[in-house]
């Protein structure tokens, strides 16, 4: 979301996902596991892969290897 400049509200509306679901995903609430459908909607709206949703900045930074 940050890289794309998208707010939680915009993601919720654009991906047709409840705002509470977006909040849980962003905050990485323990025990919460979004459905595959939700993940696909979010990834599609953001224009990224499912893998991109769960890749940390540390893993993306080639200088950290």
MOPAC internal coordinates of N, CA, C and O (Angstrom, degrees):
PM7 1SCF
backbone

  N    0.0000 0     0.00 0     0.00 0    0    0    0
  C    1.4421 1     0.00 0     0.00 0    1    0    0
  C    1.5237 1   110.14 1     0.00 0    2    1    0
  O    1.2310 1   120.90 1   135.11 1    3    2    1
  N    1.2955 1   115.89 1   -44.89 1    3    2    1
  C    1.4585 1   120.03 1  -177.88 1    5    3    2
  C    1.5277 1   111.09 1   -61.72 1    6    5    3
  O    1.2310 1   120.62 1   134.36 1    7    6    5
  N    1.3257 1   116.42 1   -45.64 1    7    6    5
  C    1.4691 1   120.87 1  -179.70 1    9    7    6
  C    1.5214 1   111.81 1   -62.58 1   10    9    7
  O    1.2310 1   120.45 1   147.21 1   11   10    9
  N    1.3179 1   116.75 1   -32.79 1   11   10    9
  C    1.4641 1   121.97 1  -177.98 1   13   11   10
  C    1.5266 1   112.03 1   -91.78 1   14   13   11
  O    1.2310 1   120.16 1   173.09 1   15   14   13
  N    1.3356 1   117.30 1    -6.91 1   15   14   13
  C    1.4552 1   121.14 1  -179.38 1   17   15   14
  C    1.5242 1   113.12 1    68.04 1   18   17   15
  O    1.2310 1   121.23 1  -141.59 1   19   18   17
  N    1.3360 1   115.24 1    38.41 1   19   18   17
  C    1.4616 1   121.26 1  -176.31 1   21   19   18
  C    1.5273 1   109.38 1  -112.01 1   22   21   19
  O    1.2310 1   120.56 1   -48.11 1   23   22   21
  N    1.3161 1   116.54 1   131.89 1   23   22   21
  C    1.4637 1   120.98 1   177.35 1   25   23   22
  C    1.5203 1   109.94 1   -81.92 1   26   25   23
  O    1.2310 1   120.83 1   -12.57 1   27   26   25
  N    1.3332 1   116.03 1   167.43 1   27   26   25
  C    1.4602 1   119.98 1   177.12 1   29   27   26
  C    1.5284 1   110.45 1   -61.62 1   30   29   27
  O    1.2310 1   120.35 1   140.09 1   31   30   29
  N    1.3094 1   116.93 1   -39.91 1   31   30   29
  C    1.4614 1   120.66 1   179.61 1   33   31   30
  C    1.5207 1   112.05 1   -64.03 1   34   33   31
  O    1.2310 1   120.83 1   136.31 1   35   34   33
  N    1.3264 1   116.02 1   -43.69 1   35   34   33
  C    1.4656 1   119.90 1   179.30 1   37   35   34
  C    1.5200 1   110.86 1   -65.20 1   38   37   35
  O    1.2310 1   120.44 1   141.06 1   39   38   37
  N    1.3239 1   116.77 1   -38.94 1   39   38   37
  C    1.4575 1   120.53 1   178.02 1   41   39   38
  C    1.5227 1   110.22 1   -64.97 1   42   41   39
  O    1.2310 1   120.79 1   136.33 1   43   42   41
  N    1.3082 1   116.09 1   -43.67 1   43   42   41
  C    1.4584 1   121.06 1   179.09 1   45   43   42
  C    1.5302 1   111.02 1   -57.72 1   46   45   43
  O    1.2310 1   121.04 1   130.69 1   47   46   45
  N    1.3198 1   115.61 1   -49.31 1   47   46   45
  C    1.4668 1   120.15 1  -179.03 1   49   47   46
  C    1.5235 1   111.51 1   -68.35 1   50   49   47
  O    1.2310 1   120.44 1   133.69 1   51   50   49
  N    1.3206 1   116.77 1   -46.31 1   51   50   49
  C    1.4644 1   121.33 1  -175.49 1   53   51   50
  C    1.5158 1   114.24 1   -67.54 1   54   53   51
  O    1.2310 1   120.86 1   144.74 1   55   54   53
  N    1.3275 1   115.96 1   -35.26 1   55   54   53
  C    1.4642 1   120.31 1  -178.96 1   57   55   54
  C    1.5250 1   111.69 1   -95.16 1   58   57   55
  O    1.2310 1   120.61 1   177.38 1   59   58   57
  N    1.3348 1   116.44 1    -2.62 1   59   58   57
  C    1.4600 1   121.95 1  -178.34 1   61   59   58
  C    1.5322 1   111.03 1    56.47 1   62   61   59
  O    1.2310 1   122.09 1  -128.50 1   63   62   61
  N    1.3362 1   113.60 1    51.50 1   63   62   61
  C    1.4665 1   122.36 1  -179.56 1   65   63   62
  C    1.5280 1   106.95 1  -126.65 1   66   65   63
  O    1.2310 1   119.43 1   -44.58 1   67   66   65
  N    1.3281 1   118.70 1   135.42 1   67   66   65
  C    1.4664 1   120.07 1   179.64 1   69   67   66
  C    1.5352 1   112.18 1   -55.78 1   70   69   67
  O    1.2310 1   120.89 1   -37.74 1   71   70   69
  N    1.3216 1   115.91 1   142.26 1   71   70   69
  C    1.4675 1   121.16 1  -179.21 1   73   71   70
  C    1.5225 1   111.76 1   -57.72 1   74   73   71
  O    1.2310 1   119.71 1   143.85 1   75   74   73
  N    1.3201 1   118.15 1   -36.15 1   75   74   73
  C    1.4689 1   120.02 1   178.20 1   77   75   74
  C    1.5219 1   111.47 1   -63.74 1   78   77   75
  O    1.2310 1   120.22 1   145.15 1   79   78   77
  N    1.3067 1   117.18 1   -34.85 1   79   78   77
  C    1.4646 1   121.34 1   176.62 1   81   79   78
  C    1.5241 1   110.13 1   -65.67 1   82   81   79
  O    1.2310 1   120.83 1   135.26 1   83   82   81
  N    1.3189 1   116.01 1   -44.74 1   83   82   81
  C    1.4707 1   120.34 1   178.41 1   85   83   82
  C    1.5233 1   109.89 1   -60.44 1   86   85   83
  O    1.2310 1   120.35 1   135.62 1   87   86   85
  N    1.3269 1   116.93 1   -44.38 1   87   86   85
  C    1.4728 1   120.48 1   179.40 1   89   87   86
  C    1.5295 1   111.32 1   -59.29 1   90   89   87
  O    1.2310 1   120.83 1   135.49 1   91   90   89
  N    1.3231 1   116.02 1   -44.51 1   91   90   89
  C    1.4716 1   119.76 1   179.85 1   93   91   90
  C    1.5178 1   110.92 1   -62.78 1   94   93   91
  O    1.2310 1   120.50 1   139.84 1   95   94   93
  N    1.3263 1   116.66 1   -40.16 1   95   94   93
  C    1.4655 1   119.70 1   179.79 1   97   95   94
  C    1.5290 1   111.11 1   -66.47 1   98   97   95
  O    1.2310 1   120.88 1   134.03 1   99   98   97
  N    1.3165 1   115.93 1   -45.97 1   99   98   97
  C    1.4693 1   120.87 1  -177.91 1  101   99   98
  C    1.5246 1   110.81 1   -64.71 1  102  101   99
  O    1.2310 1   120.50 1   139.11 1  103  102  101
  N    1.3031 1   116.65 1   -40.89 1  103  102  101
  C    1.4747 1   121.05 1  -178.12 1  105  103  102
  C    1.5157 1   112.69 1   -84.10 1  106  105  103
  O    1.2310 1   120.61 1   175.70 1  107  106  105
  N    1.3428 1   116.45 1    -4.30 1  107  106  105
  C    1.4638 1   121.56 1   178.52 1  109  107  106
  C    1.5344 1   111.06 1    52.41 1  110  109  107
  O    1.2310 1   121.17 1  -126.86 1  111  110  109
  N    1.3186 1   115.37 1    53.14 1  111  110  109
  C    1.4602 1   122.82 1  -177.72 1  113  111  110
  C    1.5311 1   110.14 1   -61.37 1  114  113  111
  O    1.2310 1   119.71 1   -55.02 1  115  114  113
  N    1.3334 1   118.16 1   124.98 1  115  114  113
  C    1.4657 1   120.39 1   178.86 1  117  115  114
  C    1.5297 1   111.25 1   -57.57 1  118  117  115
  O    1.2310 1   120.83 1   -43.95 1  119  118  117
  N    1.3118 1   116.02 1   136.05 1  119  118  117
  C    1.4525 1   121.43 1   178.38 1  121  119  118
  C    1.5159 1   114.34 1    86.19 1  122  121  119
  O    1.2310 1   120.10 1   168.86 1  123  122  121
  N    1.3502 1   117.42 1   -11.14 1  123  122  121
  C    1.4526 1   119.51 1   178.95 1  125  123  122
  C    1.5157 1   109.07 1   -90.21 1  126  125  123
  O    1.2310 1   120.84 1   -48.56 1  127  126  125
  N    1.3113 1   116.00 1   131.44 1  127  126  125
  C    1.4525 1   121.75 1   178.43 1  129  127  126
  C    1.5281 1   108.65 1  -133.67 1  130  129  127
  O    1.2310 1   120.16 1   -72.25 1  131  130  129
  N    1.3376 1   117.31 1   107.75 1  131  130  129
  C    1.4642 1   119.09 1  -179.25 1  133  131  130
  C    1.5223 1   110.98 1   -66.52 1  134  133  131
  O    1.2310 1   120.91 1   -25.92 1  135  134  133
  N    1.3186 1   115.87 1   154.08 1  135  134  133
  C    1.4587 1   120.05 1   178.09 1  137  135  134
  C    1.5294 1   110.00 1   -72.26 1  138  137  135
  O    1.2310 1   121.01 1   -18.29 1  139  138  137
  N    1.3127 1   115.68 1   161.71 1  139  138  137
  C    1.4558 1   120.06 1   177.38 1  141  139  138
  C    1.5282 1   109.97 1   -62.00 1  142  141  139
  O    1.2310 1   120.30 1   142.21 1  143  142  141
  N    1.3175 1   117.03 1   -37.79 1  143  142  141
  C    1.4632 1   120.66 1   178.65 1  145  143  142
  C    1.5273 1   110.79 1   -60.10 1  146  145  143
  O    1.2310 1   120.49 1   136.76 1  147  146  145
  N    1.3239 1   116.66 1   -43.24 1  147  146  145
  C    1.4576 1   120.79 1   178.50 1  149  147  146
  C    1.5216 1   110.61 1   -63.07 1  150  149  147
  O    1.2310 1   120.51 1   133.54 1  151  150  149
  N    1.3115 1   116.63 1   -46.46 1  151  150  149
  C    1.4604 1   120.60 1   179.65 1  153  151  150
  C    1.5214 1   111.44 1   -60.27 1  154  153  151
  O    1.2310 1   120.45 1   137.93 1  155  154  153
  N    1.3200 1   116.75 1   -42.07 1  155  154  153
  C    1.4663 1   120.57 1   179.31 1  157  155  154
  C    1.5250 1   111.73 1   -65.17 1  158  157  155
  O    1.2310 1   120.33 1   140.24 1  159  158  157
  N    1.3240 1   116.97 1   -39.76 1  159  158  157
  C    1.4691 1   120.31 1   177.78 1  161  159  158
  C    1.5241 1   111.26 1   -63.19 1  162  161  159
  O    1.2310 1   120.96 1   135.22 1  163  162  161
  N    1.3282 1   115.77 1   -44.78 1  163  162  161
  C    1.4645 1   120.67 1  -179.83 1  165  163  162
  C    1.5252 1   110.52 1   -64.13 1  166  165  163
  O    1.2310 1   120.56 1   132.13 1  167  166  165
  N    1.3209 1   116.54 1   -47.87 1  167  166  165
  C    1.4662 1   120.69 1  -179.89 1  169  167  166
  C    1.5269 1   110.54 1   -60.63 1  170  169  167
  O    1.2310 1   120.47 1   135.92 1  171  170  169
  N    1.3219 1   116.71 1   -44.08 1  171  170  169
  C    1.4638 1   120.71 1  -179.71 1  173  171  170
  C    1.5228 1   110.65 1   -62.06 1  174  173  171
  O    1.2310 1   120.19 1   133.85 1  175  174  173
  N    1.3227 1   117.24 1   -46.15 1  175  174  173
  C    1.4621 1   120.31 1  -179.79 1  177  175  174
  C    1.5306 1   111.30 1   -61.83 1  178  177  175
  O    1.2310 1   120.61 1   139.05 1  179  178  177
  N    1.3229 1   116.44 1   -40.95 1  179  178  177
  C    1.4665 1   120.13 1  -178.45 1  181  179  178
  C    1.5249 1   112.71 1   -79.95 1  182  181  179
  O    1.2310 1   120.51 1   166.38 1  183  182  181
  N    1.3429 1   116.63 1   -13.62 1  183  182  181
  C    1.4645 1   120.00 1  -179.10 1  185  183  182
  C    1.5125 1   112.69 1    73.20 1  186  185  183
  O    1.2310 1   120.88 1  -143.42 1  187  186  185
  N    1.3375 1   115.93 1    36.58 1  187  186  185
  C    1.4648 1   121.17 1  -179.45 1  189  187  186
  C    1.5289 1   109.43 1  -129.12 1  190  189  187
  O    1.2310 1   120.70 1    -8.77 1  191  190  189
  N    1.3267 1   116.27 1   171.23 1  191  190  189
  C    1.4494 1   121.30 1   176.26 1  193  191  190
  C    1.5237 1   109.58 1   -87.82 1  194  193  191
  O    1.2310 1   120.94 1   -14.58 1  195  194  193
  N    1.3244 1   115.80 1   165.42 1  195  194  193
  C    1.4692 1   119.49 1   174.97 1  197  195  194
  C    1.5207 1   110.05 1   -60.37 1  198  197  195
  O    1.2310 1   120.33 1   141.44 1  199  198  197
  N    1.3024 1   116.98 1   -38.56 1  199  198  197
  C    1.4651 1   121.03 1   178.83 1  201  199  198
  C    1.5287 1   110.67 1   -60.86 1  202  201  199
  O    1.2310 1   120.32 1   140.63 1  203  202  201
  N    1.3240 1   116.99 1   -39.37 1  203  202  201
  C    1.4609 1   120.92 1   179.11 1  205  203  202
  C    1.5297 1   111.87 1   -61.94 1  206  205  203
  O    1.2310 1   120.36 1   147.24 1  207  206  205
  N    1.3298 1   116.91 1   -32.76 1  207  206  205
  C    1.4646 1   119.70 1  -179.60 1  209  207  206
  C    1.5224 1   112.01 1   -62.75 1  210  209  207
  O    1.2310 1   120.34 1   149.50 1  211  210  209
  N    1.3117 1   116.95 1   -30.50 1  211  210  209
  C    1.4612 1   120.50 1  -173.97 1  213  211  210
  C    1.5199 1   114.06 1  -115.56 1  214  213  211
  O    1.2310 1   120.26 1  -165.74 1  215  214  213
  N    1.3204 1   117.12 1    14.26 1  215  214  213
  C    1.4507 1   120.43 1   175.29 1  217  215  214
  C    1.5177 1   108.00 1   -91.67 1  218  217  215
  O    1.2310 1   120.92 1   -54.13 1  219  218  217
  N    1.3198 1   115.84 1   125.87 1  219  218  217
  C    1.4645 1   119.75 1  -179.30 1  221  219  218
  C    1.5115 1   110.62 1   -76.78 1  222  221  219
  O    1.2310 1   120.54 1   -20.83 1  223  222  221
  N    1.3268 1   116.57 1   159.17 1  223  222  221
  C    1.4623 1   121.15 1   176.72 1  225  223  222
  C    1.5123 1   110.57 1   -58.58 1  226  225  223
  O    1.2310 1   120.50 1   145.50 1  227  226  225
  N    1.3230 1   116.65 1   -34.50 1  227  226  225
  C    1.4587 1   120.99 1   179.87 1  229  227  226
  C    1.5282 1   110.44 1   -61.41 1  230  229  227
  O    1.2310 1   120.56 1   138.95 1  231  230  229
  N    1.3263 1   116.54 1   -41.05 1  231  230  229
  C    1.4629 1   120.49 1   179.83 1  233  231  230
  C    1.5193 1   111.63 1   -72.43 1  234  233  231
  O    1.2310 1   119.74 1   153.96 1  235  234  233
  N    1.3418 1   118.09 1   -26.04 1  235  234  233
  C    1.4554 1   122.01 1  -178.98 1  237  235  234
  C    1.5266 1   111.70 1   -80.15 1  238  237  235
  O    1.2310 1   119.47 1   158.38 1  239  238  237
  N    1.3150 1   118.62 1   -21.62 1  239  238  237
  C    1.4561 1   123.15 1  -173.57 1  241  239  238
  C    1.5239 1   110.28 1   -84.91 1  242  241  239
  O    1.2310 1   119.55 1   -72.41 1  243  242  241
  N    1.3590 1   118.47 1   107.59 1  243  242  241
  C    1.4631 1   120.42 1  -177.03 1  245  243  242
  C    1.5284 1   113.60 1   -65.67 1  246  245  243
  O    1.2310 1   119.59 1   158.50 1  247  246  245
  N    1.3388 1   118.39 1   -21.50 1  247  246  245
  C    1.4550 1   121.26 1   179.49 1  249  247  246
  C    1.5220 1   112.30 1   -72.32 1  250  249  247
  O    1.2310 1   120.04 1   163.31 1  251  250  249
  N    1.3272 1   117.54 1   -16.69 1  251  250  249
  C    1.4616 1   121.05 1  -177.89 1  253  251  250
  C    1.5195 1   112.01 1   -84.81 1  254  253  251
  O    1.2310 1   119.99 1   174.37 1  255  254  253
  N    1.3323 1   117.63 1    -5.63 1  255  254  253
  C    1.4602 1   120.08 1  -178.27 1  257  255  254
  C    1.5106 1   111.69 1   -82.65 1  258  257  255
  O    1.2310 1   120.10 1   180.00 1  259  258  257

